[in-house]
């Protein structure tokens, strides 16, 4: 027998000793999971609504900032 088969053979009796009613989350587990799922869905919907309202326009760089960047060597060079 391999090591995997040996370990499975040792764990098999433990699985039979477990009470099936204690292993299952039951109705309460389903309700909690459903409430969490509903909350996530509502948050995603709200986030999408807020993100659609965002009006982002990048401000053009001022000339003084551009001149400073060119003097410092930060300007772009084209080949």
PyMOL commands that place a pseudoatom at each C-alpha (Angstrom):
pseudoatom trace, name=CA, resn=UNK, resi=1, chain=A, elem=C, hetatm=0, pos=[0.000, 0.000, 0.000]
pseudoatom trace, name=CA, resn=UNK, resi=2, chain=A, elem=C, hetatm=0, pos=[1.162, 3.497, -0.761]
pseudoatom trace, name=CA, resn=UNK, resi=3, chain=A, elem=C, hetatm=0, pos=[1.318, 6.285, 1.811]
pseudoatom trace, name=CA, resn=UNK, resi=4, chain=A, elem=C, hetatm=0, pos=[-1.815, 7.888, 0.380]
pseudoatom trace, name=CA, resn=UNK, resi=5, chain=A, elem=C, hetatm=0, pos=[-3.813, 4.683, 0.630]
pseudoatom trace, name=CA, resn=UNK, resi=6, chain=A, elem=C, hetatm=0, pos=[-2.613, 4.125, 4.184]
pseudoatom trace, name=CA, resn=UNK, resi=7, chain=A, elem=C, hetatm=0, pos=[-3.635, 7.610, 5.295]
pseudoatom trace, name=CA, resn=UNK, resi=8, chain=A, elem=C, hetatm=0, pos=[-7.037, 7.260, 3.603]
pseudoatom trace, name=CA, resn=UNK, resi=9, chain=A, elem=C, hetatm=0, pos=[-7.568, 3.918, 5.314]
pseudoatom trace, name=CA, resn=UNK, resi=10, chain=A, elem=C, hetatm=0, pos=[-6.878, 5.582, 8.678]
pseudoatom trace, name=CA, resn=UNK, resi=11, chain=A, elem=C, hetatm=0, pos=[-9.237, 8.520, 7.991]
pseudoatom trace, name=CA, resn=UNK, resi=12, chain=A, elem=C, hetatm=0, pos=[-12.136, 6.416, 6.670]
pseudoatom trace, name=CA, resn=UNK, resi=13, chain=A, elem=C, hetatm=0, pos=[-13.317, 5.200, 10.108]
pseudoatom trace, name=CA, resn=UNK, resi=14, chain=A, elem=C, hetatm=0, pos=[-13.183, 8.797, 11.385]
pseudoatom trace, name=CA, resn=UNK, resi=15, chain=A, elem=C, hetatm=0, pos=[-15.546, 9.890, 8.606]
pseudoatom trace, name=CA, resn=UNK, resi=16, chain=A, elem=C, hetatm=0, pos=[-18.080, 7.249, 9.631]
pseudoatom trace, name=CA, resn=UNK, resi=17, chain=A, elem=C, hetatm=0, pos=[-18.017, 8.496, 13.231]
pseudoatom trace, name=CA, resn=UNK, resi=18, chain=A, elem=C, hetatm=0, pos=[-19.067, 12.038, 12.245]
pseudoatom trace, name=CA, resn=UNK, resi=19, chain=A, elem=C, hetatm=0, pos=[-22.716, 12.902, 12.777]
pseudoatom trace, name=CA, resn=UNK, resi=20, chain=A, elem=C, hetatm=0, pos=[-24.134, 14.012, 9.419]
pseudoatom trace, name=CA, resn=UNK, resi=21, chain=A, elem=C, hetatm=0, pos=[-26.418, 16.600, 11.006]
pseudoatom trace, name=CA, resn=UNK, resi=22, chain=A, elem=C, hetatm=0, pos=[-23.411, 18.406, 12.501]
pseudoatom trace, name=CA, resn=UNK, resi=23, chain=A, elem=C, hetatm=0, pos=[-21.488, 18.505, 9.236]
pseudoatom trace, name=CA, resn=UNK, resi=24, chain=A, elem=C, hetatm=0, pos=[-24.202, 20.210, 7.185]
pseudoatom trace, name=CA, resn=UNK, resi=25, chain=A, elem=C, hetatm=0, pos=[-24.587, 23.980, 7.476]
pseudoatom trace, name=CA, resn=UNK, resi=26, chain=A, elem=C, hetatm=0, pos=[-28.345, 23.622, 7.095]
pseudoatom trace, name=CA, resn=UNK, resi=27, chain=A, elem=C, hetatm=0, pos=[-30.906, 26.330, 6.459]
pseudoatom trace, name=CA, resn=UNK, resi=28, chain=A, elem=C, hetatm=0, pos=[-29.175, 28.899, 8.658]
pseudoatom trace, name=CA, resn=UNK, resi=29, chain=A, elem=C, hetatm=0, pos=[-25.945, 28.542, 6.665]
pseudoatom trace, name=CA, resn=UNK, resi=30, chain=A, elem=C, hetatm=0, pos=[-27.857, 28.985, 3.422]
pseudoatom trace, name=CA, resn=UNK, resi=31, chain=A, elem=C, hetatm=0, pos=[-29.640, 32.084, 4.717]
pseudoatom trace, name=CA, resn=UNK, resi=32, chain=A, elem=C, hetatm=0, pos=[-26.376, 33.681, 5.892]
pseudoatom trace, name=CA, resn=UNK, resi=33, chain=A, elem=C, hetatm=0, pos=[-24.741, 32.905, 2.544]
pseudoatom trace, name=CA, resn=UNK, resi=34, chain=A, elem=C, hetatm=0, pos=[-27.751, 34.325, 0.663]
pseudoatom trace, name=CA, resn=UNK, resi=35, chain=A, elem=C, hetatm=0, pos=[-27.715, 37.540, 2.737]
pseudoatom trace, name=CA, resn=UNK, resi=36, chain=A, elem=C, hetatm=0, pos=[-23.980, 37.993, 2.103]
pseudoatom trace, name=CA, resn=UNK, resi=37, chain=A, elem=C, hetatm=0, pos=[-24.514, 37.396, -1.626]
pseudoatom trace, name=CA, resn=UNK, resi=38, chain=A, elem=C, hetatm=0, pos=[-27.359, 39.923, -1.707]
pseudoatom trace, name=CA, resn=UNK, resi=39, chain=A, elem=C, hetatm=0, pos=[-25.236, 42.491, 0.151]
pseudoatom trace, name=CA, resn=UNK, resi=40, chain=A, elem=C, hetatm=0, pos=[-22.350, 42.055, -2.301]
pseudoatom trace, name=CA, resn=UNK, resi=41, chain=A, elem=C, hetatm=0, pos=[-24.734, 42.431, -5.254]
pseudoatom trace, name=CA, resn=UNK, resi=42, chain=A, elem=C, hetatm=0, pos=[-26.191, 45.630, -3.798]
pseudoatom trace, name=CA, resn=UNK, resi=43, chain=A, elem=C, hetatm=0, pos=[-22.718, 47.051, -3.100]
pseudoatom trace, name=CA, resn=UNK, resi=44, chain=A, elem=C, hetatm=0, pos=[-21.588, 46.288, -6.663]
pseudoatom trace, name=CA, resn=UNK, resi=45, chain=A, elem=C, hetatm=0, pos=[-24.700, 47.943, -8.070]
pseudoatom trace, name=CA, resn=UNK, resi=46, chain=A, elem=C, hetatm=0, pos=[-24.117, 51.026, -5.911]
pseudoatom trace, name=CA, resn=UNK, resi=47, chain=A, elem=C, hetatm=0, pos=[-20.442, 51.161, -6.890]
pseudoatom trace, name=CA, resn=UNK, resi=48, chain=A, elem=C, hetatm=0, pos=[-21.316, 51.027, -10.587]
pseudoatom trace, name=CA, resn=UNK, resi=49, chain=A, elem=C, hetatm=0, pos=[-23.816, 53.852, -10.123]
pseudoatom trace, name=CA, resn=UNK, resi=50, chain=A, elem=C, hetatm=0, pos=[-21.215, 56.001, -8.353]
pseudoatom trace, name=CA, resn=UNK, resi=51, chain=A, elem=C, hetatm=0, pos=[-18.492, 55.224, -10.905]
pseudoatom trace, name=CA, resn=UNK, resi=52, chain=A, elem=C, hetatm=0, pos=[-20.782, 56.338, -13.750]
pseudoatom trace, name=CA, resn=UNK, resi=53, chain=A, elem=C, hetatm=0, pos=[-21.129, 59.731, -12.046]
pseudoatom trace, name=CA, resn=UNK, resi=54, chain=A, elem=C, hetatm=0, pos=[-17.359, 60.311, -11.982]
pseudoatom trace, name=CA, resn=UNK, resi=55, chain=A, elem=C, hetatm=0, pos=[-16.305, 62.867, -14.556]
pseudoatom trace, name=CA, resn=UNK, resi=56, chain=A, elem=C, hetatm=0, pos=[-12.540, 62.726, -14.720]
pseudoatom trace, name=CA, resn=UNK, resi=57, chain=A, elem=C, hetatm=0, pos=[-10.707, 65.050, -17.051]
pseudoatom trace, name=CA, resn=UNK, resi=58, chain=A, elem=C, hetatm=0, pos=[-6.982, 65.345, -16.652]
pseudoatom trace, name=CA, resn=UNK, resi=59, chain=A, elem=C, hetatm=0, pos=[-5.923, 68.942, -16.235]
pseudoatom trace, name=CA, resn=UNK, resi=60, chain=A, elem=C, hetatm=0, pos=[-3.483, 70.089, -18.897]
pseudoatom trace, name=CA, resn=UNK, resi=61, chain=A, elem=C, hetatm=0, pos=[0.027, 70.602, -17.615]
pseudoatom trace, name=CA, resn=UNK, resi=62, chain=A, elem=C, hetatm=0, pos=[0.859, 74.233, -17.066]
pseudoatom trace, name=CA, resn=UNK, resi=63, chain=A, elem=C, hetatm=0, pos=[3.611, 75.763, -19.156]
pseudoatom trace, name=CA, resn=UNK, resi=64, chain=A, elem=C, hetatm=0, pos=[5.819, 76.468, -16.152]
pseudoatom trace, name=CA, resn=UNK, resi=65, chain=A, elem=C, hetatm=0, pos=[5.697, 72.813, -15.110]
pseudoatom trace, name=CA, resn=UNK, resi=66, chain=A, elem=C, hetatm=0, pos=[6.513, 71.735, -18.668]
pseudoatom trace, name=CA, resn=UNK, resi=67, chain=A, elem=C, hetatm=0, pos=[9.479, 74.135, -18.856]
pseudoatom trace, name=CA, resn=UNK, resi=68, chain=A, elem=C, hetatm=0, pos=[10.796, 72.906, -15.515]
pseudoatom trace, name=CA, resn=UNK, resi=69, chain=A, elem=C, hetatm=0, pos=[10.531, 69.289, -16.661]
pseudoatom trace, name=CA, resn=UNK, resi=70, chain=A, elem=C, hetatm=0, pos=[12.399, 70.038, -19.911]
pseudoatom trace, name=CA, resn=UNK, resi=71, chain=A, elem=C, hetatm=0, pos=[15.191, 71.835, -18.044]
pseudoatom trace, name=CA, resn=UNK, resi=72, chain=A, elem=C, hetatm=0, pos=[15.554, 68.889, -15.667]
pseudoatom trace, name=CA, resn=UNK, resi=73, chain=A, elem=C, hetatm=0, pos=[15.831, 66.489, -18.618]
pseudoatom trace, name=CA, resn=UNK, resi=74, chain=A, elem=C, hetatm=0, pos=[12.449, 64.916, -18.024]
pseudoatom trace, name=CA, resn=UNK, resi=75, chain=A, elem=C, hetatm=0, pos=[11.095, 65.763, -21.466]
pseudoatom trace, name=CA, resn=UNK, resi=76, chain=A, elem=C, hetatm=0, pos=[10.265, 63.063, -23.968]
pseudoatom trace, name=CA, resn=UNK, resi=77, chain=A, elem=C, hetatm=0, pos=[12.572, 62.490, -26.890]
pseudoatom trace, name=CA, resn=UNK, resi=78, chain=A, elem=C, hetatm=0, pos=[11.412, 61.221, -30.246]
pseudoatom trace, name=CA, resn=UNK, resi=79, chain=A, elem=C, hetatm=0, pos=[13.718, 59.266, -32.537]
for i in range(1, 79): cmd.bond("trace and resi %d" % i, "trace and resi %d" % (i + 1))
show_as sticks, trace
zoom trace
